[in-house]
Amino acid sequence: MSSIRLYILDALARRGDMHGHQLRLLAEQEHVHLWTDFSVGALYGALKRLAAEGLLAEVRTEREGGYPERQVYGITDAGRAVLGELHRQHLEQVAFKPDPFDLALSRPDPTRLDDLSDALEVRLSTLRRLLADTEHQNARAKPYLSLGETHALLHREHRLRAELAWHEELAAALPDVVADERARALTPEPLPTAPPAKTLNQKDPHD
């Protein structure tokens, strides 16, 4: 579930009517790329979609200096109702997406098992860099954040720490993982077979 709808509706409900450029500036100031799942460039298209759904209304146009006219949007009553539901959904939903690494780890190339160590070290280096960058960014942003915003940014930091700890645990176990895969390669797993067809007189135990 993308959080861009929640962000736009909430911003207009809290701060009042805005055009797309103002919303983009707000998103950049709030560094949404650090704690949401959308880019600031996606805001313009999302504004138009929300307006088409009747959740936003075009309230006026504005012109600043030599810039072209900009369409100003305001949240509608329908938008406020949807905003309340989005708040509830996002607070209750737990979002954990499968990592493709897990599939590659559980189905490694038997001819390249020695490469697993190098691949894992690359991931460890990336995670350590991401954690260091996140800690630095969080420390710089902290004086300007509310308590809720502070904890939202710390959520990413704690997730990175947990991810790093799991990778370090895997690195310690990697020799055993490789040995296990080599042993399994000596006895290939059988192909799956379909269950025997039922005869007319057989009853399904689940019926």
C-alpha positions in Angstrom: 0.0 0.0 0.0 1.6 3.2 -1.2 1.7 6.0 1.4 1.5 8.8 -1.2 -2.2 9.2 -0.9 -2.0 9.5 2.8 0.8 12.1 2.6 -1.0 14.3 0.1 -4.4 14.3 1.8 -2.8 14.8 5.2 -0.6 17.7 4.0 -3.6 19.5 2.6 -5.8 18.8 5.6 -3.1 20.1 8.0 -1.7 23.0 6.0 -4.5 24.1 3.7 -4.7 24.5 -0.1 -1.5 24.0 -2.1 -0.3 23.6 -5.6 1.9 20.8 -6.7 5.2 22.8 -6.5 4.4 23.8 -2.9 3.7 20.2 -2.0 6.9 19.1 -3.6 8.9 21.7 -1.6 7.2 20.5 1.6 8.1 16.8 0.7 11.7 17.8 0.0 12.0 19.7 3.3 10.6 16.8 5.2 13.0 14.3 3.4 10.2 11.9 2.6 12.6 9.7 0.6 14.0 8.6 4.0 10.8 7.4 5.6 8.2 6.8 2.9 7.8 4.6 -0.2 7.4 7.3 -2.9 9.5 9.9 -4.6 8.7 13.6 -4.7 8.4 13.5 -8.5 5.4 11.2 -8.1 3.4 13.9 -6.3 2.1 15.7 -9.4 0.5 12.7 -11.0 -1.0 11.6 -7.6 -2.6 15.0 -7.2 -4.4 14.7 -10.5 -5.6 11.2 -9.7 -6.9 12.2 -6.3 -8.7 15.2 -7.9 -10.2 12.8 -10.5 -11.5 10.6 -7.7 -13.2 13.6 -6.0 -10.9 13.5 -3.0 -9.3 16.9 -3.9 -10.9 19.9 -5.6 -9.3 22.5 -7.9 -9.9 25.7 -5.9 -8.1 28.3 -7.9 -5.0 29.0 -10.0 -2.0 31.1 -8.9 0.8 32.8 -10.8 4.1 33.7 -9.2 6.5 36.0 -11.1 7.3 34.8 -14.5 6.2 31.2 -13.7 3.2 29.6 -15.5 -0.1 29.4 -13.7 -0.3 26.6 -11.1 -3.4 24.8 -10.1 -4.2 25.0 -6.4 -5.9 22.0 -4.8 -7.9 21.6 -1.6 -9.2 18.5 0.2 -12.9 17.7 -0.1 -15.2 16.1 2.5 -14.8 12.8 0.7 -11.0 13.3 0.9 -11.2 13.8 4.7 -13.2 10.6 5.1 -10.7 8.6 3.0 -7.8 10.2 5.0 -9.3 8.9 8.2 -9.5 5.4 6.8 -6.0 5.6 5.4 -4.6 6.7 8.8 -6.3 3.6 10.4 -5.0 1.2 7.7 -1.4 2.4 7.7 -1.2 2.3 11.5 -2.6 -1.3 11.6 -0.9 -2.8 8.6 2.4 -4.6 9.1 4.5 -4.4 5.9 7.3 -6.8 5.3 8.2 -7.7 1.7 10.0 -10.9 0.8 13.7 -10.3 0.0 14.8 -11.9 -3.3 18.1 -12.7 -1.5 16.3 -15.4 0.5 15.3 -17.3 -2.6 18.8 -17.0 -4.1 20.3 -18.2 -0.8 18.0 -21.2 -0.5 18.5 -22.1 -4.1 22.2 -21.3 -4.7 24.1 -22.2 -7.9 25.9 -25.5 -7.0 28.8 -24.6 -9.3 29.4 -21.2 -7.6 29.1 -21.9 -3.9 32.4 -20.3 -3.2 31.0 -17.0 -4.5 28.5 -16.8 -1.6 31.0 -15.3 0.7 31.9 -12.5 -1.6 28.2 -11.7 -2.3 27.5 -11.7 1.4 30.4 -9.3 2.1 29.0 -6.9 -0.5 25.7 -6.9 1.2 27.3 -6.4 4.6 29.3 -3.4 3.3 26.1 -1.9 1.8 24.1 -2.3 5.0 26.9 -0.8 7.2 27.1 2.2 4.9 23.3 2.6 4.9 23.2 2.4 8.7 26.0 4.9 9.1 24.3 7.3 6.6 20.9 6.9 8.3 22.4 7.5 11.8 24.1 10.7 10.4 20.9 11.9 8.7 18.7 11.2 11.8 21.1 13.1 14.1 21.1 16.1 11.8 17.3 16.1 11.5 16.5 15.4 15.1 16.4 19.1 16.3 13.7 19.9 13.8 11.4 16.8 14.3 8.4 16.1 16.4 8.6 13.1 18.7 6.4 11.1 16.3 8.7 12.0 13.3 11.8 11.1 15.4 10.5 7.6 16.1 9.4 7.2 12.5 13.0 7.8 11.4 14.4 5.6 14.1 12.2 2.8 12.7 14.4 2.6 9.6 17.5 2.7 11.7 16.4 -0.2 13.9 15.4 -2.2 10.9 18.8 -1.7 9.4 20.4 -2.8 12.7 18.3 -6.0 12.7 19.1 -6.7 9.0 22.8 -6.2 9.7 22.7 -8.5 12.7 21.0 -11.3 10.6 23.6 -10.9 7.8 26.4 -11.2 10.4 24.8 -14.3 11.8 24.6 -15.8 8.3 28.2 -14.9 7.6 29.3 -16.9 10.7 27.1 -19.9 9.6 28.1 -19.7 5.9 30.7 -22.5 6.0 28.1 -24.9 7.3 25.6 -23.6 4.7 28.1 -24.3 1.9 28.9 -27.8 3.3 25.2 -28.6 3.5 24.6 -27.6 -0.1 27.5 -29.7 -1.3 26.2 -32.7 0.5 22.7 -32.2 -0.9 24.1 -32.0 -4.4 25.3 -35.6 -4.1 21.7 -36.8 -3.7 19.4 -34.8 -6.0 15.9 -34.3 -4.8 13.2 -36.3 -6.6 10.8 -34.6 -8.9 7.4 -33.8 -7.5 4.6 -36.3 -8.5 0.9 -35.8 -8.7 -1.2 -37.7 -6.1 -3.0 -40.8 -7.5 -6.2 -40.2 -9.2 -9.4 -41.0 -7.3 -11.6 -43.8 -8.4 -15.3 -43.4 -8.5 -15.7 -45.4 -5.3 -13.1 -43.4 -3.3 -14.1 -40.6 -1.1 -12.0 -37.5 -0.5 -11.2 -37.5 3.3 -11.7 -33.7 3.2 -15.3 -34.0 1.8 
